[in-house]
Amino acid sequence: MSLTREQVLNMNVERITKVKKFGDEEIVCYYRKCRKPLTKEELSQMSGTATDLFGFCPEFNPRTYVAEEGILCEQDVAVKMRDGTIIYTDIYRPQYATGKVPCIVSWSPFGKRPGDGMDEWRIMGVPNQTVSNMAKFESVDPAYWCRHGYAVANVDPRGIGHSEGDHEIFGTQDGRDGYDFIEWLATQHWCGKIGMCGNSGVAMTHWRIAAEQPPSLACIAPWEGTGDMYRESTYEGGIPAYGFPEFIVGSVTGENYIDDMVYMAAKYPKWNGYWEDKLPKFEKIRIPAYITACWNHFHLRGSFEGFRRIRSPKKWIRAHREFEWPDAYCNEGLEDLKRFYDRYLKDIRNGWELTPRIRIEVMDAYDYDFQINRPEREWPLARTQYKKLYMDAATMSLSENTFANPSKVSYDGATGIINFDMKFEEDTEITGHMMLRLFVEAEGNDDMDLFINIQKLDEEGNWLPVSVLGEPHPGSWGKMRASARTLDPKLSTDYRPVQAHRDEQKLEPGEIVPVDIEIWPSSRLWHKGQQLRVQIAGHYIREGWFERLEWDTNNKGNHVIHTGGQYESYLQIPVIPPRYVAGDYVYR
């Protein structure tokens, strides 16, 4: 069962408050006591997946020792921040290096030695023993990188583990601390150029630290990193989602307090200075960046936003189907990343600049991709042809032609699902940003939460999912709370609506309103005869997934979708024509 706003506000945890100023806005901010560290014995009673290990915190033990043959570790090294706060890092470096070596920094609140809490370091989707116990969660493995002439610094930021202070999760303070750490690292006698790497929560810190522009940071590799904590995490589409943020905040281990982003989401449900502070200042990032994005994961939007908005003339993105962890540790990924680092941390002229700025996997079905690493030059693709597929509630179908007669369909807001389908008469590639306009009405309530999936069906109407970690993914998605439908005119485009989240417009009885729903980007091919489905529901449609994805919905009575006539509900799709066609030959 999902967490509700009332449950969050009444949660029995120890908290303190701080009055903080964000620009001209003063806000009371709430911090909760960090989770008590778990012993190895306590962890052994848990399921043993990587995400169980955030609670593990090894004993404080400053020392220098040989971690593995050829790899030296300086453990629990103290580093002073500009305000005097002390944080701690573990540094792994090649034992027999005679000159300076470049260093890769891993910065996140997930503990710098979680592998010490397990007999065997296990990461979902990655075979056992692929990654050594020296690796920080979602980060580079010293067992690989030190043997290729790199050092690795695993950091416990402010308030994490034994580091002093209270932790500011994914905010400006975290970025400033990262600046201080990188500039300290640059003064070490062995240290050459400095980069950052990691996926998920580790990648998210890249955006904040690189935006502070530390002079000694040479490049970053944020592989799968959420950007906008409000729009992409706590209030996607305006629907509150407390479960996954609670898992993160409630799992962090430390001796003091952590910025309680979950309580803040419940306390301040609309956009304010607190949420603005957690928005990366992408435009301040000017250094080389190698970004990845998974078409089927919640870091997707942030990855493409980061690529689009950073101002580095040297930036690359690779978008793929599979989940972030196997992608980060596979041989192809490691070798590709090594070429990037060799170029910008070792000054090896290895031809990296000839790497296509954009590489995408065009998905087909299950674990089959129609194309892998297809090179592109820009995002969105310049050859995109936007087409509207109009919806007809009378036939539950989609068409490129409008429908003159109004019609409507309703479903139970809490449990119902409806589908609009259309068959393609020719092979059709959809790559980029879709958007869905719906004319909606709430019967028996003053609001409604909409969950959208865009799916692929075979010729007979059977669902053709793509596989992620071997599980079927529900499809390209979007979400919308009708009362949060006001768009931000500065952020929205004709192909991607972006909500403002500054007001609330409840629905009156019988009122029919248009809502424009952002569908997160995707790339997929529909073969001739296959069908596209727009799936609409009042709840998230997925079962058995390991991540705690849940929403505090406000759905009562019926949802009504109006189509046709003055109610032109439609799905806008980005169709990508073939690059070249000659007779029966088609080159995409």
LOKOLMI-587238 format. One record per residue (C-alpha): residue number from 1; z, x negated, y; residue in one letter. Coordinates in steps of 0.2 Angstrom, whole numbers, plus 5000, padded with zeros to 4 digits. Each point is the difference from the previous one (the first is absolute). Last residue first. Layout:
<recs>
REC   seq      w      u      v   type
REC   NUM      Z      X      Y      A
...
</recs>
This chain:
<recs>
REC   seq      w      u      v   type
REC   588   4794   4914   5019      R
REC   587   4983   4996   4993      Y
REC   586   4990   5015   4992      V
REC   585   4984   4997   4990      Y
REC   584   4992   5016   4994      D
REC   583   4986   4999   5013      G
REC   582   5006   4987   5013      A
REC   581   5017   5003   5008      V
REC   580   5010   4988   5010      Y
REC   579   5017   4999   5008      R
REC   578   5005   5016   4992      P
REC   577   5007   5014   5011      P
REC   576   5019   5000   5003      I
REC   575   5007   5018   5003      V
REC   574   5016   5001   5010      P
REC   573   5007   5017   4996      I
REC   572   5005   5014   5012      Q
REC   571   5009   5014   4990      L
REC   570   4998   5017   5008      Y
REC   569   5009   5016   5006      S
REC   568   4989   5009   5012      E
REC   567   5011   5015   5005      Y
REC   566   4989   5010   5012      Q
REC   565   4988   5005   4986      G
REC   564   5006   4992   4984      G
REC   563   5017   4994   4993      T
REC   562   5018   5005   5002      H
REC   561   5013   4992   4989      I
REC   560   5016   5010   4997      V
REC   559   5017   4992   4995      H
REC   558   5012   5012   4992      N
REC   557   5019   5003   5001      G
REC   556   5010   4985   5003      K
REC   555   4996   4981   5003      N
REC   554   5010   4988   5010      N
REC   553   4999   4984   4990      T
REC   552   5012   4986   4999      D
REC   551   4988   4987   4992      W
REC   550   5000   4989   4984      E
REC   549   4993   4984   4994      L
REC   548   5013   4990   4990      R
REC   547   4989   4987   4992      E
REC   546   4998   5000   4981      F
REC   545   4987   5014   4999      W
REC   544   5003   5013   4987      G
REC   543   4993   5015   5008      E
REC   542   4988   5002   5015      R
REC   541   4995   5014   5011      I
REC   540   5010   5000   5016      Y
REC   539   5004   5018   5005      H
REC   538   4993   5014   5011      G
REC   537   4983   4998   4992      A
REC   536   4982   4997   5004      I
REC   535   4987   4991   4989      Q
REC   534   4983   4997   5007      V
REC   533   4989   4996   4985      R
REC   532   4984   4990   5000      L
REC   531   4988   5003   4985      Q
REC   530   4989   4989   4989      Q
REC   529   4982   5006   4997      G
REC   528   4993   4984   5007      K
REC   527   5013   4986   5000      H
REC   526   5014   5000   5012      W
REC   525   5005   4983   5006      L
REC   524   5016   4995   5008      R
REC   523   5007   4991   5015      S
REC   522   5016   5006   5009      S
REC   521   5009   5001   5016      P
REC   520   5015   5012   5003      W
REC   519   4996   5018   5004      I
REC   518   5006   5005   5017      E
REC   517   5002   5019   5002      I
REC   516   4994   5010   5014      D
REC   515   5009   5017   5001      V
REC   514   4993   5015   5007      P
REC   513   5011   5015   5004      V
REC   512   5001   5018   4994      I
REC   511   5015   5010   5006      E
REC   510   5005   5015   4990      G
REC   509   5019   4998   5002      P
REC   508   5002   4986   5013      E
REC   507   4998   4982   4995      L
REC   506   5012   4986   5006      K
REC   505   4993   4987   5012      Q
REC   504   5011   4984   5000      E
REC   503   4998   4986   5012      D
REC   502   4999   4981   5001      R
REC   501   4992   4996   4983      H
REC   500   4983   4995   5008      A
REC   499   4990   5003   4984      Q
REC   498   4984   4989   4997      V
REC   497   4983   5007   4995      P
REC   496   4988   4989   4993      R
REC   495   4981   5002   5000      Y
REC   494   4998   5007   5018      D
REC   493   5013   4987   5006      T
REC   492   5019   5002   5002      S
REC   491   5011   4987   5008      L
REC   490   4999   5004   5018      K
REC   489   4998   5018   4998      P
REC   488   5017   5001   4990      D
REC   487   4998   5016   4990      L
REC   486   5011   5016   4999      T
REC   485   5002   5006   4982      R
REC   484   5018   4997   4998      A
REC   483   5004   5019   4998      S
REC   482   4987   5000   4986      A
REC   481   5008   4986   4990      R
REC   480   4986   4990   4993      M
REC   479   4996   4989   4986      K
REC   478   4985   4990   4994      G
REC   477   4994   4992   4984      W
REC   476   4986   4991   4990      S
REC   475   5003   5004   4982      G
REC   474   5014   5006   4988      P
REC   473   5001   4982   4992      H
REC   472   4999   5000   4981      P
REC   471   5012   4987   4992      E
REC   470   4995   4983   4993      G
REC   469   5008   4990   5013      L
REC   468   4988   5010   5012      V
REC   467   4986   5009   4991      S
REC   466   4987   5010   5009      V
REC   465   4999   5019   4996      P
REC   464   4985   5009   4993      L
REC   463   5006   5019   5000      W
REC   462   4989   5011   4988      N
REC   461   4988   5012   5009      G
REC   460   4986   5000   4987      E
REC   459   4989   4987   5010      E
REC   458   5015   4989   5003      D
REC   457   5013   5002   5013      L
REC   456   5006   4989   5015      K
REC   455   5015   5003   5010      Q
REC   454   5005   5001   5019      I
REC   453   5018   5004   5000      N
REC   452   5009   5010   5014      I
REC   451   5019   5004   5002      F
REC   450   5003   5013   5014      L
REC   449   5017   5005   5007      D
REC   448   5002   5017   5008      M
REC   447   5010   5007   5015      D
REC   446   5006   5016   5007      D
REC   445   5003   5009   4983      N
REC   444   4996   5016   4991      G
REC   443   4981   4998   5001      E
REC   442   4994   4984   5007      A
REC   441   4982   4999   5007      E
REC   440   4988   4986   4999      V
REC   439   4983   4995   5007      F
REC   438   4996   4983   4992      L
REC   437   4992   4985   5006      R
REC   436   4999   4985   4987      L
REC   435   4996   4982   5004      M
REC   434   4992   4987   4990      M
REC   433   5002   4981   5005      H
REC   432   4989   4987   4992      G
REC   431   4989   4999   4984      T
REC   430   4992   5015   4992      I
REC   429   4985   4996   4989      E
REC   428   4989   5014   4994      T
REC   427   4988   5000   4985      D
REC   426   4990   5016   5001      E
REC   425   5002   5019   4999      E
REC   424   5018   4998   5003      F
REC   423   5011   5015   4993      K
REC   422   5013   5008   5012      M
REC   421   5017   5006   4997      D
REC   420   5015   5008   5009      F
REC   419   5016   5000   4991      N
REC   418   5017   5010   5002      I
REC   417   5017   4995   4995      I
REC   416   5016   5011   5001      G
REC   415   5018   4995   4998      T
REC   414   5010   5001   5016      A
REC   413   4987   5007   5012      G
REC   412   4994   5013   4987      D
REC   411   4981   5002   5002      Y
REC   410   4989   5009   5012      S
REC   409   4981   5001   5002      V
REC   408   4989   5005   5015      K
REC   407   4983   5006   5005      S
REC   406   4990   5001   5016      P
REC   405   4981   5003   4998      N
REC   404   4987   4988   5007      A
REC   403   5003   4985   4989      F
REC   402   4994   4983   5006      T
REC   401   4988   4990   4990      N
REC   400   5005   4983   4992      E
REC   399   5009   5010   4987      S
REC   398   5018   5001   4992      L
REC   397   5006   5013   4988      S
REC   396   5014   5011   4997      M
REC   395   4988   5015   4999      T
REC   394   5008   5011   5012      A
REC   393   5010   4986   5008      A
REC   392   4985   4991   5006      D
REC   391   5002   4983   5006      M
REC   390   4987   4990   5011      Y
REC   389   4996   4982   4995      L
REC   388   4997   4990   5016      K
REC   387   4990   4984   4999      K
REC   386   5003   4983   5008      Y
REC   385   4987   4987   4997      Q
REC   384   5007   4983   4999      T
REC   383   4988   4986   5003      R
REC   382   5012   4990   5012      A
REC   381   5013   4999   4986      L
REC   380   5017   5005   5007      P
REC   379   5005   4986   5000      W
REC   378   4987   4985   5002      E
REC   377   4990   4987   4991      R
REC   376   5000   5005   4982      E
REC   375   5000   4991   4983      P
REC   374   5002   5009   4984      R
REC   373   5016   4993   4991      N
REC   372   4997   5010   4985      I
REC   371   4988   5014   4998      Q
REC   370   5000   5016   4989      F
REC   369   5018   4997   4995      D
REC   368   5006   5006   4983      Y
REC   367   5019   5001   4997      D
REC   366   4999   5019   5000      Y
REC   365   4985   5006   5009      A
REC   364   4988   4993   5013      D
REC   363   5008   4989   5014      M
REC   362   4990   4990   5013      V
REC   361   5010   4984   5001      E
REC   360   4999   4993   5017      I
REC   359   4998   4983   5008      R
REC   358   5001   4998   5019      I
REC   357   4998   4984   5011      R
REC   356   4988   4993   4987      P
REC   355   5006   4983   4995      T
REC   354   4989   4987   5008      L
REC   353   5015   4994   5011      E
REC   352   5008   4994   4983      W
REC   351   4987   4987   4999      G
REC   350   5012   4987   4993      N
REC   349   5004   4990   5016      R
REC   348   5017   4994   4995      I
REC   347   5011   5002   5015      D
REC   346   5016   5000   4989      K
REC   345   5008   5016   5007      L
REC   344   4985   5010   5006      Y
REC   343   4986   4995   4987      R
REC   342   5012   4996   4986      D
REC   341   5009   5016   5004      Y
REC   340   4984   5011   4998      F
REC   339   4994   4991   4985      R
REC   338   5017   5002   4992      K
REC   337   4999   5019   5004      L
REC   336   4984   5002   4990      D
REC   335   5007   4990   4985      E
REC   334   5015   5010   5000      L
REC   333   4991   5017   5000      G
REC   332   4988   4995   4987      E
REC   331   5014   4994   4988      N
REC   330   5010   5016   5002      C
REC   329   5017   4999   5009      Y
REC   328   4997   5010   5016      A
REC   327   4988   5013   4991      D
REC   326   5012   5003   4987      P
REC   325   5014   5004   5013      W
REC   324   4989   5010   5012      E
REC   323   4994   5014   4989      F
REC   322   4982   5000   4995      E
REC   321   4985   5008   5009      R
REC   320   4995   4986   5013      H
REC   319   4998   4997   5018      A
REC   318   4997   4982   5006      R
REC   317   5003   4996   5019      I
REC   316   4995   4985   5010      W
REC   315   5005   4994   5018      K
REC   314   4995   4985   5010      K
REC   313   4996   5006   5018      P
REC   312   5018   5005   5000      S
REC   311   5003   5016   5011      R
REC   310   5010   5010   4988      I
REC   309   4994   5019   5001      R
REC   308   4988   5003   4986      R
REC   307   5008   4989   4987      F
REC   306   5017   5006   5004      G
REC   305   4995   5018   5000      E
REC   304   4991   4997   4983      F
REC   303   5016   4993   4992      S
REC   302   5011   5013   5008      G
REC   301   4990   5015   4993      R
REC   300   5000   4993   4983      L
REC   299   5018   4996   4998      H
REC   298   5003   5017   4992      F
REC   297   4990   4995   4984      H
REC   296   4983   5005   4993      N
REC   295   4987   4991   5009      W
REC   294   5010   4984   4999      C
REC   293   4998   4989   5015      A
REC   292   4999   4981   5003      T
REC   291   5002   4990   5015      I
REC   290   4995   4982   5004      Y
REC   289   5005   4995   5017      A
REC   288   4995   4986   5012      P
REC   287   5011   5000   5016      I
REC   286   4998   5011   5015      R
REC   285   5013   5014   4997      I
REC   284   5006   5007   5017      K
REC   283   4988   5015   4998      E
REC   282   5010   5005   4984      F
REC   281   5016   5004   5009      K
REC   280   5008   5007   4985      P
REC   279   5008   5018   5002      L
REC   278   5018   4998   4996      K
REC   277   5005   5000   5018      D
REC   276   4990   5016   5003      E
REC   275   5011   5008   4987      W
REC   274   5016   4996   5009      Y
REC   273   4992   5004   5017      G
REC   272   4996   5018   4995      N
REC   271   4989   5010   4989      W
REC   270   5008   5016   4993      K
REC   269   5012   5002   4985      P
REC   268   5014   4991   5009      Y
REC   267   5016   5003   4990      K
REC   266   4992   5002   4983      A
REC   265   4988   4985   5002      A
REC   264   5015   4990   5007      M
REC   263   5010   5004   4985      Y
REC   262   4986   4993   4989      V
REC   261   4997   4985   5011      M
REC   260   5018   4995   4998      D
REC   259   4999   4983   5009      D
REC   258   5010   4989   4988      I
REC   257   5019   4995   5000      Y
REC   256   5010   4985   4994      N
REC   255   5002   4990   4984      E
REC   254   4983   5003   4993      G
REC   253   4990   5009   4987      T
REC   252   4986   5012   5003      V
REC   251   4998   5014   4988      S
REC   250   5005   5014   5011      G
REC   249   4987   4996   5013      V
REC   248   4986   4999   4988      I
REC   247   5005   5015   4989      F
REC   246   5004   5010   5015      E
REC   245   4983   4995   5007      P
REC   244   4992   5007   4984      F
REC   243   5010   5016   5000      G
REC   242   5000   5005   5019      Y
REC   241   4983   5007   5002      A
REC   240   4999   5012   5015      P
REC   239   4983   5009   5002      I
REC   238   4991   4996   5016      G
REC   237   4984   4994   4992      G
REC   236   5009   4985   4993      E
REC   235   5018   5001   5007      Y
REC   234   5011   4986   4993      T
REC   233   4986   4989   4993      S
REC   232   4983   4999   5007      E
REC   231   5001   5009   5017      R
REC   230   5018   4995   5004      Y
REC   229   5000   4982   4993      M
REC   228   4983   4996   5008      D
REC   227   4994   4984   4991      G
REC   226   5002   5001   4982      T
REC   225   4995   4983   4991      G
REC   224   4989   4997   4985      E
REC   223   4996   4981   4999      W
REC   222   5005   4993   5017      P
REC   221   4993   4982   4999      A
REC   220   5005   4991   5016      I
REC   219   4993   4985   5010      C
REC   218   5006   4985   5010      A
REC   217   5017   5004   5005      L
REC   216   5007   4985   5010      S
REC   215   4998   5008   5018      P
REC   214   5010   5016   4995      P
REC   213   4989   5014   5006      Q
REC   212   5013   5015   5001      E
REC   211   4986   5011   4992      A
REC   210   5000   4988   4985      A
REC   209   5018   5005   4996      I
REC   208   4998   5019   5001      R
REC   207   4983   5000   4990      W
REC   206   5006   4988   4987      H
REC   205   5016   5010   4997      T
REC   204   4990   5014   4992      M
REC   203   4992   4987   4988      A
REC   202   5017   4997   4992      V
REC   201   5003   5019   4998      G
REC   200   4984   5002   4992      S
REC   199   4992   4983   4995      N
REC   198   5004   4982   5004      G
REC   197   4994   4986   5011      C
REC   196   5004   4990   5015      M
REC   195   4992   4983   5007      G
REC   194   5007   4984   5007      I
REC   193   4992   4983   5003      K
REC   192   5009   4984   4995      G
REC   191   5018   4999   4995      C
REC   190   5008   4985   4992      W
REC   189   5010   4994   5015      H
REC   188   5006   5018   5005      Q
REC   187   4996   5005   5018      T
REC   186   4987   5013   4995      A
REC   185   5014   5009   4990      L
REC   184   5010   5003   5015      W
REC   183   4985   5007   5009      E
REC   182   4996   5011   4985      I
REC   181   5018   5006   5000      F
REC   180   5001   5005   5018      D
REC   179   4984   5010   4999      Y
REC   178   5006   5009   4985      G
REC   177   5016   5004   5010      D
REC   176   4989   5007   5013      R
REC   175   4990   5011   4988      G
REC   174   5016   5007   4992      D
REC   173   5007   5004   5018      Q
REC   172   4983   5009   5003      T
REC   171   5002   5012   4986      G
REC   170   4997   5001   4981      F
REC   169   5018   5002   4995      I
REC   168   5013   4994   5012      E
REC   167   5013   4992   4989      H
REC   166   5018   4997   5007      D
REC   165   5006   4983   5002      G
REC   164   5002   4985   4989      E
REC   163   4990   4995   4985      S
REC   162   5010   5001   4983      H
REC   161   4988   5012   4992      G
REC   160   4990   5009   5014      I
REC   159   5008   5003   5018      G
REC   158   4987   4989   5009      R
REC   157   4986   4995   4989      P
REC   156   5002   4993   4982      D
REC   155   4986   4988   4999      V
REC   154   4989   4992   4986      N
REC   153   4991   4985   5007      A
REC   152   4986   4993   4989      V
REC   151   4993   4982   5001      A
REC   150   4982   4997   4996      Y
REC   149   4991   4986   4990      G
REC   148   4992   5010   4986      H
REC   147   5014   4998   4988      R
REC   146   5011   5007   5014      C
REC   145   4989   5015   5001      W
REC   144   5001   5005   4981      Y
REC   143   5018   4998   4995      A
REC   142   5005   5004   5019      P
REC   141   4994   5018   4996      D
REC   140   4993   5010   5015      V
REC   139   5009   5016   5005      S
REC   138   5002   5018   4995      E
REC   137   5018   4996   4994      F
REC   136   5005   4982   5004      K
REC   135   4993   4988   4987      A
REC   134   5011   4986   4992      M
REC   133   5002   5011   4985      N
REC   132   4982   4996   4995      S
REC   131   4986   5012   5000      V
REC   130   4988   5003   4985      T
REC   129   5015   4998   4988      Q
REC   128   4999   5019   4996      N
REC   127   4983   5008   5003      P
REC   126   4998   5008   5017      V
REC   125   4998   5019   5003      G
REC   124   5018   5002   5004      M
REC   123   5009   4983   5004      I
REC   122   5012   4992   4987      R
REC   121   5010   4985   5003      W
REC   120   5008   4995   4983      E
REC   119   5018   4998   4998      D
REC   118   5003   5010   5016      M
REC   117   5010   4998   5015      G
REC   116   4994   4983   5005      D
REC   115   4983   5008   5002      G
REC   114   5006   5009   5016      P
REC   113   5001   4983   5009      R
REC   112   4996   5003   5018      K
REC   111   5006   5018   5002      G
REC   110   4990   5015   5004      F
REC   109   5002   5000   5019      P
REC   108   4983   4991   5003      S
REC   107   4993   4983   5006      W
REC   106   4990   4989   4988      S
REC   105   4994   4984   5010      V
REC   104   4986   4989   4993      I
REC   103   5002   4981   5005      C
REC   102   4987   4987   5002      P
REC   101   5005   4982   4994      V
REC   100   5004   4985   5009      K
REC    99   4999   4983   4992      G
REC    98   5006   4992   4984      T
REC    97   5000   5015   4988      A
REC    96   5010   4996   4984      Y
REC    95   5011   5016   4999      Q
REC    94   4988   5012   5006      P
REC    93   5009   5013   5011      R
REC    92   5012   5015   4997      Y
REC    91   5010   5006   5015      I
REC    90   5014   5013   4998      D
REC    89   5005   5008   5016      T
REC    88   5016   5005   5009      Y
REC    87   5003   5009   5017      I
REC    86   5013   4995   5014      I
REC    85   5001   5010   5016      T
REC    84   5002   4989   5015      G
REC    83   4990   5011   5012      D
REC    82   4984   4990   4998      R
REC    81   5001   5000   4981      M
REC    80   5009   4986   4990      K
REC    79   4993   4995   4983      V
REC    78   5011   4996   4985      A
REC    77   4993   4993   4984      V
REC    76   5005   5011   4985      D
REC    75   4991   4990   4987      Q
REC    74   4989   4984   5003      E
REC    73   4989   5001   4985      C
REC    72   4989   4986   4993      L
REC    71   4985   5003   4989      I
REC    70   4992   4987   4989      G
REC    69   5009   5005   4984      E
REC    68   5008   5016   5004      E
REC    67   5014   5005   5012      A
REC    66   5005   4982   5003      V
REC    65   5016   5001   5011      Y
REC    64   5006   5001   5018      T
REC    63   5016   5010   5003      R
REC    62   5007   5014   5010      P
REC    61   5008   5013   4988      N
REC    60   5004   5017   5007      F
REC    59   5001   5011   4984      E
REC    58   4984   5009   4995      P
REC    57   4996   5017   5008      C
REC    56   4993   5014   4989      F
REC    55   4999   5017   5008      G
REC    54   4981   4999   5003      F
REC    53   4998   4997   4981      L
REC    52   4997   5017   4994      D
REC    51   4982   5000   5008      T
REC    50   4995   4986   4988      A
REC    49   5003   5011   4985      T
REC    48   5015   4996   4989      G
REC    47   5005   5018   4995      S
REC    46   5018   4997   5005      M
REC    45   5015   4994   4989      Q
REC    44   4994   4982   5002      S
REC    43   5002   5002   5019      L
REC    42   5019   5002   4999      E
REC    41   5001   4985   4989      E
REC    40   4989   4990   5013      K
REC    39   5012   5005   5013      T
REC    38   4996   5013   5013      L
REC    37   5002   4997   5019      P
REC    36   5008   5014   5010      K
REC    35   4987   5010   5009      R
REC    34   5000   4998   5019      C
REC    33   5011   5010   5011      K
REC    32   4990   5012   5010      R
REC    31   4993   4998   5018      Y
REC    30   4997   5014   5012      Y
REC    29   4991   4998   5017      C
REC    28   5005   5010   5016      V
REC    27   4984   4999   5011      I
REC    26   4997   4994   5018      E
REC    25   4982   5002   5006      E
REC    24   4993   4989   5014      D
REC    23   4992   4988   4988      G
REC    22   5010   5002   4984      F
REC    21   5018   4998   5004      K
REC    20   5013   5000   4987      K
REC    19   5017   5009   4998      V
REC    18   5008   4994   4984      K
REC    17   5008   5011   4987      T
REC    16   5009   4996   4984      I
REC    15   4998   5008   4983      R
REC    14   5010   5001   4983      E
REC    13   4991   5012   4988      V
REC    12   5003   5018   4994      N
REC    11   4983   5008   5004      M
REC    10   5002   5015   5011      N
REC     9   4985   4996   5011      L
REC     8   4990   4995   4985      V
REC     7   5005   5016   4991      Q
REC     6   4996   5011   5015      E
REC     5   4983   4992   5002      R
REC     4   4996   5004   4982      T
REC     3   4998   4987   4986      L
REC     2   4987   5004   4986      S
REC     1   5005   5007   4983      M
</recs>
